[in-house]
Amino acid sequence: MTISIWRYSHLTLALISSLFLVVASITGVILAIEPISHQTKGYAVANLEQVPLATTIDALKNTYDEVLGLEVESSDFVKASVLTMEMETLDVYIDPVTAEQLGEVEERPYVYTFATNVHRSLFLKSIGRFFVGLISLLLLIIAVTGLVLLAKRQGGFLKLFTKVQKDYFELKYHVVLSRWFFIPIVILAFTGVYLSAEKFNLLPETTVDQVEVPVSISVQKYENITDIPFFKETTLADIRQVEFPFSDDPEEYYLIALQDREVEVNQQTGEIVSSGDYPFVTLASHLSLVLHTGEGNVIWSIILLLASASILFFMYSGFVMTVKRRKKAKGIAQMPNKDECEYIILVGSESGTAFDFAQRFYNGLTQVGKKVYLTELNKYTTYLKAKNIIVFTSTYGEGEPPTNARKFPAKFSTVEQPNTIDFSVVGFGSLDYPDYCKYAIEVDRQINASKSFKRQLSLFKINQANFESFELWMTQFSNKVGFTIPVERPLVKKKKYKKVEFEVVERTELNVDDTFLLRLRPQSSIEFVSGDLLAVFPNNDDLVRQYSIARIGGDILLSIKKHELGRGSNFLFGLKVGQSIHAAIDRNEEFHFPKKANNVVFISNGTGIAPFLGMISENTSQNISLFWGGRTAASQAIYNDILENKVARVGEFKLFTTYSREGERQYIQDAVADEKELILKTIAQGGTIMLCGSLAMQHDVLDVIEKLLEDNDAISFEAFEQGEQLKTDCY
C-alpha cells in the first residue's frame, strides 16, 4: 500500500471528524481534571488490603443508627450511605477503621456535569451518542494510520523511537508527541467505542446469574460480626459495594459486590447464600470506564489530560503541515511548453522541502533568461529540446520514493529521449535517519545507466535542507553551465539569544592567510565546551555571526579569517585587548567531543581547526589524529603554540598536515586517502570522525571515505554516514 493512501486516509478522516474531535478533546481535558481534583481532597485510604470488612461494618454500626450501604471507590475513598436522625440519607467519606466522618460527598460541580453530557452525547441523546461512538472509531483509525506514517518516516516500526529529524516546530512535535501519546490515544479511542457500543446494547448481556449455594443446617452462628470468618477474611480491597440488610432477620442478607462476582451473605453465619460471577463484558466495561476517565489514578488522569490536549495540537500541526506542503508543492503559473525548454527540473517531494528548493532553482534559471520546465518525477516523459535534466528528490522512510516519484522508475524504463541529455541529481534527507538519500542514489544510478544521459555532476546530498550546502551545489552547477544563477535565500526566523559579557584577553595579528586568533574571557559563570558556537552581533545590531568555539583553560578561543567586506570578521579584528563585547553561547551538542570513543579523527581545513584545538587540550585519554589542510606551512604557524605545547596526554596524538600552495600541493582529502588504514581502523573499532571547515571540504572528504568503504564488509558507508560515528559542523 503506497504512502499516499495512508496519508490521504489520515488527512481525510481528520478533516471529517475535526469539529467533533475538538469538542471531545476540550471536554476530555476538563473531565481529566475531575479525578485529579477529587484525589486532592485527601480522603484516600492506604492499605485497603489490610482493613477487614468486619472492622468497617462494626465501626459503622457503632457510630450510626442505621447504615444503608458502603462503597469503595476507584480513588480508594471509602463512602458510606447512612440515615440521619431527620430520616434523610447522607453520603459521607469515612475512615474505614473508626468510621469517623472525613467529609460529606458533595454535589458534582456543574462544569463536569456539563462537560460529561457534551462528551457523551453532544446534548443530542441517542443520535449524539452514535456520533461520539463513530468519532471514537475514526480517532482509532486516525491513530493507526498515523502510526503507519510515523513508522515509514522513521524507517520502520523497529525505529519508531530513533532520533527525530530537525524540522519546523509543528512537524517535529507532531512526530514527537505522536510517539509519546499513541498508546493513551488508542486506549481513549478504543474504550470510547466500547462504552458507546455498551450504551446501544451491542454487547452481550451483562446480567449476573445468582446461583444458590447449599447451606449446612448445623452451621455456627455468631453474636458479633467481627467474629464471622467471611467478614474477617474479606478486606476492603476486595469490595466494590455492600448493601446492608434492612433488619436483624436472618433471612435478610448482605448484598456484596466483590471485584469479580456478587454474593449474598448471611449476616449471622457469614455463609454465602448465593453467588454469581460477573460476565466478561461487565468486567471489561468497568475497566474501560476506569481507563477512559482516569478515575482513581492521578498519574493516568494526567496522561489522559495531556493526550486529550495533544489531539488538539495534532489537529493544529496537521493543518500547518498540510498548508506548508501544498504551498511548497504549488505549481508555477504560465510555465513554458515542456518541448520548448532546455532545462527540465524533476521533483520528488513528500513534505514539500525538495519542491521548495526546486522552485527557487527554477526562478533563478528563469531570471537569467532560460526556458525551464518543472514537474514531478511521476510525470516524466520525452522532452524534445532538453539539454539538461536536474532531479531534486527526497527519500521517504526505508528508502522509499516520495508519493509523487513512485512511478518514475517504471516510466524511465519505457521513455526514450530523442537527444542525449546532461543530468544531475540532488538528494535531500537527514543523517538522523537510516537510508539517507537512498532513493536519490537509486535515481542517480538508473539515469546514469541509460545511454541517453551523460552525468554532469556527481550525486549531491543535502542534509537537513541545509541551504549553504545547496549554495555549494549551485556554485558547482554554475561552473559547469558557464553562468551564475541567482537564488533567493529562504527567510529564517530570528533566534533569541541570551547575551553575556566577554573581555578580550588576546588578539593576534593577521597571518599570511588573513587569519587571526581571538581569546575571550567570560565575565560571568556560563557553561560551554569546545564545539559550541559563539553568536556575535557586529555593531550591536540583529545581524548574527557564529564562530566555532575552542575552550582553552576556561577561555574561548576563536580562529577567524578576515574578509575584506566581512562585517563579523572586521568587527572582531577591530577589538583591542581589555575591551568587552556582548555575545551568546549557542549550544552545539551534536558536535561535542565523544567521551566514549577511544579513537577520534579530526579533519578540518582553514579556521575549522578551532574547536579541535580545544578538544585536544581538554581531553587526555583518547587517541586523537588531526588532519588539517591549509595553503602553506606559514598558514599553520598561528596554531603551533597550542599544538606543540598542549597538555601532557595519556593517549596518542598524531598530526597530518597538507598544503595546497607548496610542497606536494595536496588537499586534505588526499591526506585522508593516504591514511586509509587509520581511517578504516577508527571506523571498525567504533571510533568517531569529526569534520569542521568548509562544506566543499566535507563533500570531498566524505567522497574519499565512501570509496575507502566500498569493499568493507563490516560497515557500509551509508551506515557510517547516518550513524553516531560521524559528526560534522561545516559551513
Secondary structure as GFF3:
##gff-version 3
##sequence-region A 1 731
A	DSSP	alpha_helix	3	39	.	.	.	ID=ss1
A	DSSP	three_ten_helix	48	50	.	.	.	ID=ss2
A	DSSP	alpha_helix	53	63	.	.	.	ID=ss3
A	DSSP	beta_strand	66	72	.	.	.	ID=ss4
A	DSSP	beta_strand	78	83	.	.	.	ID=ss5
A	DSSP	beta_strand	89	94	.	.	.	ID=ss6
A	DSSP	beta_strand	101	104	.	.	.	ID=ss7
A	DSSP	alpha_helix	110	121	.	.	.	ID=ss8
A	DSSP	alpha_helix	125	154	.	.	.	ID=ss9
A	DSSP	three_ten_helix	157	159	.	.	.	ID=ss10
A	DSSP	alpha_helix	169	199	.	.	.	ID=ss11
A	DSSP	beta_strand	211	212	.	.	.	ID=ss12
A	DSSP	three_ten_helix	225	227	.	.	.	ID=ss13
A	DSSP	alpha_helix	229	233	.	.	.	ID=ss14
A	DSSP	three_ten_helix	236	238	.	.	.	ID=ss15
A	DSSP	beta_strand	239	243	.	.	.	ID=ss16
A	DSSP	beta_strand	253	258	.	.	.	ID=ss17
A	DSSP	beta_strand	261	266	.	.	.	ID=ss18
A	DSSP	beta_strand	272	277	.	.	.	ID=ss19
A	DSSP	alpha_helix	280	293	.	.	.	ID=ss20
A	DSSP	alpha_helix	298	329	.	.	.	ID=ss21
A	DSSP	three_ten_helix	338	340	.	.	.	ID=ss22
A	DSSP	beta_strand	343	348	.	.	.	ID=ss23
A	DSSP	alpha_helix	353	367	.	.	.	ID=ss24
A	DSSP	beta_strand	372	376	.	.	.	ID=ss25
A	DSSP	three_ten_helix	377	379	.	.	.	ID=ss26
A	DSSP	beta_strand	388	394	.	.	.	ID=ss27
A	DSSP	three_ten_helix	403	405	.	.	.	ID=ss28
A	DSSP	alpha_helix	408	414	.	.	.	ID=ss29
A	DSSP	beta_strand	421	429	.	.	.	ID=ss30
A	DSSP	alpha_helix	438	448	.	.	.	ID=ss31
A	DSSP	beta_strand	453	455	.	.	.	ID=ss32
A	DSSP	beta_strand	460	463	.	.	.	ID=ss33
A	DSSP	alpha_helix	467	481	.	.	.	ID=ss34
A	DSSP	beta_strand	500	507	.	.	.	ID=ss35
A	DSSP	beta_strand	515	522	.	.	.	ID=ss36
A	DSSP	beta_strand	533	536	.	.	.	ID=ss37
A	DSSP	three_ten_helix	538	540	.	.	.	ID=ss38
A	DSSP	beta_strand	545	548	.	.	.	ID=ss39
A	DSSP	beta_strand	550	552	.	.	.	ID=ss40
A	DSSP	beta_strand	555	561	.	.	.	ID=ss41
A	DSSP	alpha_helix	567	573	.	.	.	ID=ss42
A	DSSP	beta_strand	580	586	.	.	.	ID=ss43
A	DSSP	three_ten_helix	589	591	.	.	.	ID=ss44
A	DSSP	beta_strand	599	605	.	.	.	ID=ss45
A	DSSP	three_ten_helix	606	609	.	.	.	ID=ss46
A	DSSP	alpha_helix	610	618	.	.	.	ID=ss47
A	DSSP	beta_strand	623	630	.	.	.	ID=ss48
A	DSSP	alpha_helix	633	636	.	.	.	ID=ss49
A	DSSP	three_ten_helix	637	639	.	.	.	ID=ss50
A	DSSP	alpha_helix	640	644	.	.	.	ID=ss51
A	DSSP	beta_strand	653	659	.	.	.	ID=ss52
A	DSSP	alpha_helix	668	674	.	.	.	ID=ss53
A	DSSP	alpha_helix	676	684	.	.	.	ID=ss54
A	DSSP	beta_strand	688	693	.	.	.	ID=ss55
A	DSSP	alpha_helix	695	708	.	.	.	ID=ss56
A	DSSP	alpha_helix	717	722	.	.	.	ID=ss57
A	DSSP	beta_strand	726	730	.	.	.	ID=ss58
###
